[in-house]
Amino acid sequence: MFLHSRILPIFGDIKLKDIKKVDVVFFVGDLQKKKRRLEGKESELAPSTIHNIYKAFASIMNVAVEWNLIEESPCKNIKLPKLKYEEGKAYSEEQVKLLFERLNNRETAEKRLLVELAVVSATRQGELVAIEEKHLNVENNTLLIEQALVNLTGDGIIVKETKGKRKRVVTIPSNIMNDLVTLAAVKKYQLEEAGDERVWEGHTFLFSNEFGKPYRPDSISQWWDRFMKKNPDLPRIRFHDLRHTSATLLIHAGEHPKVIQSRLGHSNITTTMNTYGHLLQETDQRASSHFDKLFEEKD
């Protein structure tokens, strides 16, 4: 993704042995300047994006070292922008109930299920639209998250491994599982009816049209924006914030941080703590208050 859009335009005409540390320093510095978004927007790249671009380039240099093309990688000890962990907005339990009510009354069953699944599983948009029948374990009410759909410039929508290549298994409510099983049966019937018009042979995406074409991840955000405008009594949040909502509800319910980390698919507990540490601290303070009664003065 970043190779053709970010790396080759800068280093494509330079021999590997001629790339110096100073070149990498200037490269990273240039990425931090304004107007560096490819779509031409007047804004800066997110620190996480710069980190990912750097990692992609550093991995190329590491391979070059392994193949004895260069003696040492010029990417060592490069100062990167500090990552910013955004809290994100989240719905309360009452707001989630109102959300589900609006979906049930005003949207299709498929869209309602898509949102419900986002809330109970904390999956990312690309992961949601990549779910297939094979990922459902009806016996245990679990969902295997092992792939995602991404939109690559020039290649269109492709299937790839989840972020960081980390598979995870998430337990979901039985009623959601039953709805997913029903949806899978509908999709299989639609694909049989589609015949030669079927697309994405070999995949049976649950969130797709009648020909098997899956939802684009960005199309979900576009639909969600329209849904938000039609329901002004709901606080305006991003679709991605349903993931934050899922984590927040679990924290308020007293769930262990390691369980939350696993459901979110974070690579380590530090990411979870940096993102939701303030909520975990509030929950811990409330838990501590339960001991106050042990020290109350008796009349």
C-alpha positions as CSV (number, residue, x, y, z in Angstrom):
1,M,0.0,0.0,0.0
2,F,2.7,2.5,1.1
3,L,5.4,1.1,-1.3
4,H,4.0,2.7,-4.5
5,S,2.3,5.7,-2.9
6,R,5.0,6.9,-0.4
7,I,8.3,5.0,-0.6
8,L,9.1,4.5,-4.3
9,P,8.4,8.1,-5.3
10,I,11.2,9.1,-2.9
11,F,13.7,6.2,-3.0
12,G,12.8,4.4,-6.2
13,D,15.7,5.9,-8.2
14,I,18.3,5.6,-5.4
15,K,20.6,2.6,-5.0
16,L,20.1,0.8,-1.7
17,K,23.7,1.3,-0.7
18,D,23.3,5.1,-1.3
19,I,20.4,5.5,1.1
20,K,21.8,7.1,4.3
21,K,20.3,7.7,7.7
22,V,20.0,11.4,7.0
23,D,17.8,10.6,4.0
24,V,15.4,8.6,6.2
25,V,15.4,11.5,8.8
26,F,14.4,13.9,6.1
27,F,11.8,11.4,4.7
28,V,10.1,11.1,8.1
29,G,10.3,14.8,8.6
30,D,8.7,15.5,5.3
31,L,5.8,13.2,6.1
32,Q,5.0,15.3,9.2
33,K,4.5,18.5,7.1
34,K,1.1,19.8,6.1
35,K,-0.4,18.9,2.7
36,R,1.2,15.4,2.8
37,R,-2.1,13.6,2.5
38,L,-2.4,12.1,-1.0
39,E,-6.0,13.2,-1.5
40,G,-4.8,16.8,-1.3
41,K,-6.5,17.8,2.0
42,E,-5.0,20.6,4.0
43,S,-4.0,18.5,6.9
44,E,-1.2,16.4,8.4
45,L,-0.8,12.7,8.3
46,A,-1.7,11.0,11.6
47,P,1.3,9.9,13.7
48,S,0.1,6.3,13.4
49,T,0.2,6.5,9.6
50,I,3.7,7.9,9.6
51,H,4.7,5.0,11.9
52,N,3.2,2.5,9.5
53,I,5.0,4.1,6.5
54,Y,8.3,4.0,8.4
55,K,7.7,0.4,9.4
56,A,7.1,-0.6,5.7
57,F,10.3,1.1,4.6
58,A,12.3,-0.3,7.5
59,S,11.2,-3.8,6.7
60,I,12.5,-3.4,3.2
61,M,15.8,-2.2,4.5
62,N,16.0,-5.2,6.9
63,V,15.4,-7.6,4.1
64,A,18.2,-5.9,2.2
65,V,20.5,-6.5,5.1
66,E,19.5,-10.2,5.3
67,W,20.2,-10.6,1.6
68,N,23.7,-8.9,2.1
69,L,22.7,-6.1,-0.3
70,I,23.7,-3.5,2.4
71,E,25.7,-3.9,5.6
72,E,23.4,-2.0,7.9
73,S,19.9,-0.6,7.8
74,P,19.8,3.3,7.7
75,C,16.5,3.1,9.6
76,K,18.0,2.5,13.0
77,N,17.2,4.9,15.8
78,I,15.0,7.3,13.8
79,K,13.0,9.6,15.9
80,L,9.3,9.3,15.0
81,P,6.3,11.4,16.0
82,K,4.7,10.5,19.3
83,L,1.6,8.4,18.9
84,K,-1.6,10.0,20.1
85,Y,-4.2,7.7,21.5
86,E,-7.6,9.2,20.9
87,E,-10.3,8.3,23.4
88,G,-13.1,8.4,20.8
89,K,-16.7,9.0,21.7
90,A,-18.9,6.2,23.0
91,Y,-22.6,5.6,23.7
92,S,-23.9,4.8,27.1
93,E,-26.0,1.7,27.7
94,E,-29.2,3.7,27.4
95,Q,-28.0,5.3,24.2
96,V,-27.2,1.9,22.7
97,K,-30.8,0.8,23.5
98,L,-32.1,3.9,21.7
99,L,-29.8,3.2,18.8
100,F,-31.1,-0.4,18.4
101,E,-34.6,0.9,18.6
102,R,-34.0,3.3,15.8
103,L,-32.3,0.6,13.7
104,N,-35.2,-1.8,14.3
105,N,-37.8,0.7,13.2
106,R,-36.0,2.5,10.3
107,E,-33.4,0.3,8.7
108,T,-33.1,-3.1,7.1
109,A,-32.6,-6.2,9.2
110,E,-29.1,-6.5,7.6
111,K,-28.0,-3.0,8.5
112,R,-29.4,-3.5,12.1
113,L,-27.5,-6.7,12.4
114,L,-24.3,-5.1,11.1
115,V,-24.5,-2.4,13.8
116,E,-25.4,-4.8,16.6
117,L,-22.5,-7.0,15.7
118,A,-20.2,-4.0,15.7
119,V,-21.3,-3.2,19.2
120,V,-21.1,-6.7,20.7
121,S,-17.9,-7.8,19.0
122,A,-15.8,-4.5,18.8
123,T,-14.7,-5.5,15.3
124,R,-13.3,-2.9,12.9
125,Q,-15.2,-2.0,9.7
126,G,-13.0,-3.9,7.4
127,E,-13.2,-7.0,9.6
128,L,-17.0,-6.8,9.8
129,V,-17.5,-6.9,6.0
130,A,-15.0,-9.7,5.7
131,I,-17.0,-12.1,7.9
132,E,-18.1,-15.4,6.2
133,E,-20.2,-18.3,7.3
134,K,-17.0,-20.3,8.0
135,H,-16.1,-17.9,10.8
136,L,-19.2,-18.7,12.8
137,N,-19.0,-21.3,15.6
138,V,-22.7,-21.9,16.5
139,E,-21.9,-24.4,19.2
140,N,-19.9,-22.0,21.3
141,N,-21.4,-18.7,20.0
142,T,-18.0,-17.5,18.9
143,L,-16.8,-15.5,15.9
144,L,-13.4,-16.0,14.3
145,I,-11.8,-12.7,13.2
146,E,-9.0,-13.6,10.8
147,Q,-9.4,-11.3,7.8
148,A,-10.4,-7.9,6.6
149,L,-11.3,-6.1,3.4
150,V,-9.2,-3.1,2.4
151,N,-9.4,-0.8,-0.6
152,L,-6.0,-0.6,-2.3
153,T,-5.4,2.1,-4.9
154,G,-5.2,0.4,-8.3
155,D,-6.2,-3.0,-7.0
156,G,-9.7,-2.2,-5.5
157,I,-11.1,-4.3,-2.7
158,I,-8.9,-7.2,-1.5
159,V,-8.9,-9.7,1.3
160,K,-6.0,-9.5,3.7
161,E,-5.1,-10.6,7.2
162,T,-6.3,-8.7,10.2
163,K,-4.3,-5.8,11.5
164,G,-1.0,-7.0,12.8
165,K,-1.9,-10.5,11.4
166,R,-3.6,-11.3,14.7
167,K,-6.4,-13.7,14.7
168,R,-8.9,-13.6,17.5
169,V,-12.0,-15.4,18.7
170,V,-14.9,-13.3,20.1
171,T,-17.9,-14.6,22.0
172,I,-21.2,-13.0,20.9
173,P,-24.8,-13.2,22.3
174,S,-26.8,-16.2,21.0
175,N,-29.5,-14.1,19.4
176,I,-26.9,-12.3,17.3
177,M,-25.4,-15.7,16.3
178,N,-28.8,-17.0,15.3
179,D,-29.4,-13.9,13.1
180,L,-26.0,-14.4,11.5
181,V,-26.8,-18.1,10.8
182,T,-30.1,-17.0,9.2
183,L,-28.3,-14.3,7.1
184,A,-25.7,-16.9,6.0
185,A,-28.5,-19.1,4.7
186,V,-30.1,-16.2,2.8
187,K,-26.7,-15.4,1.2
188,K,-26.2,-19.0,0.1
189,Y,-29.6,-19.0,-1.5
190,Q,-28.9,-15.7,-3.3
191,L,-25.6,-16.9,-4.7
192,E,-27.3,-20.1,-6.0
193,E,-29.8,-17.9,-7.8
194,A,-27.1,-15.6,-9.1
195,G,-25.5,-18.5,-11.0
196,D,-22.8,-17.2,-13.5
197,E,-23.4,-13.6,-12.3
198,R,-21.9,-14.5,-8.9
199,V,-18.7,-12.6,-8.0
200,W,-16.0,-13.3,-5.4
201,E,-16.1,-17.1,-6.1
202,G,-14.8,-19.0,-3.1
203,H,-16.1,-16.4,-0.6
204,T,-19.5,-16.1,1.0
205,F,-19.5,-12.8,2.7
206,L,-22.4,-12.3,5.0
207,F,-22.7,-8.5,4.4
208,S,-22.9,-8.4,0.6
209,N,-25.3,-7.9,-2.2
210,E,-27.2,-10.7,-4.0
211,F,-24.3,-11.4,-6.3
212,G,-21.8,-11.9,-3.4
213,K,-20.1,-8.5,-3.7
214,P,-19.2,-7.4,-0.2
215,Y,-19.9,-4.0,1.3
216,R,-17.0,-1.6,0.9
217,P,-15.7,-0.6,4.4
218,D,-16.0,3.1,3.4
219,S,-19.6,2.6,2.3
220,I,-20.5,1.7,5.9
221,S,-19.3,5.1,7.1
222,Q,-21.2,6.8,4.3
223,W,-24.4,5.0,5.2
224,W,-23.8,5.7,8.9
225,D,-23.4,9.4,8.3
226,R,-26.8,9.4,6.6
227,F,-28.3,7.4,9.5
228,M,-27.0,9.9,12.0
229,K,-28.5,12.8,10.1
230,K,-31.9,11.1,10.0
231,N,-31.7,10.5,13.8
232,P,-30.7,13.8,15.4
233,D,-31.8,12.7,18.8
234,L,-28.8,10.3,18.9
235,P,-25.5,11.8,19.8
236,R,-23.4,12.0,16.6
237,I,-20.5,9.6,16.6
238,R,-18.4,7.8,14.0
239,F,-19.2,4.1,13.1
240,H,-15.7,3.3,14.4
241,D,-16.8,4.7,17.8
242,L,-19.1,1.7,18.1
243,R,-15.8,-0.2,18.8
244,H,-15.1,2.3,21.6
245,T,-18.7,1.8,22.8
246,S,-18.1,-1.9,23.0
247,A,-15.0,-1.5,25.1
248,T,-16.5,1.2,27.3
249,L,-19.6,-0.9,28.2
250,L,-17.3,-3.8,29.1
251,I,-15.2,-1.6,31.3
252,H,-18.2,-0.2,33.1
253,A,-19.4,-3.8,33.6
254,G,-16.1,-4.5,35.4
255,E,-14.6,-6.8,32.8
256,H,-10.8,-7.5,33.1
257,P,-8.5,-5.3,30.9
258,K,-6.9,-8.5,29.4
259,V,-10.3,-9.7,28.2
260,I,-11.0,-6.3,26.6
261,Q,-7.5,-6.3,25.0
262,S,-8.2,-9.7,23.5
263,R,-11.7,-8.7,22.1
264,L,-10.3,-5.5,20.6
265,G,-7.3,-7.3,19.0
266,H,-4.7,-5.0,20.5
267,S,-1.2,-6.4,20.2
268,N,-0.4,-5.6,23.9
269,I,-2.1,-4.3,27.0
270,T,-0.3,-1.0,26.8
271,T,-2.4,0.1,23.8
272,T,-5.6,-0.8,25.7
273,M,-4.5,1.0,28.8
274,N,-3.4,4.1,26.9
275,T,-6.7,4.2,25.1
276,Y,-9.1,3.4,28.0
277,G,-6.9,3.8,31.1
278,H,-9.0,6.8,32.3
279,L,-12.2,4.7,32.2
280,L,-10.5,1.8,33.9
281,Q,-9.3,4.1,36.7
282,E,-12.8,5.4,37.2
283,T,-14.1,1.9,37.5
284,D,-11.3,1.0,40.0
285,Q,-12.2,4.0,42.1
286,R,-15.9,3.0,42.2
287,A,-14.8,-0.5,43.2
288,S,-12.7,0.9,46.0
289,S,-15.6,2.8,47.3
290,H,-17.4,-0.4,48.1
291,F,-14.9,-1.0,50.9
292,D,-15.8,2.3,52.6
293,K,-18.6,0.7,54.5
294,L,-16.1,-1.5,56.3
295,F,-14.7,1.6,58.0
296,E,-17.9,3.5,58.6
297,E,-18.3,4.6,62.2
298,K,-21.0,2.8,64.0
299,D,-23.6,4.8,66.0
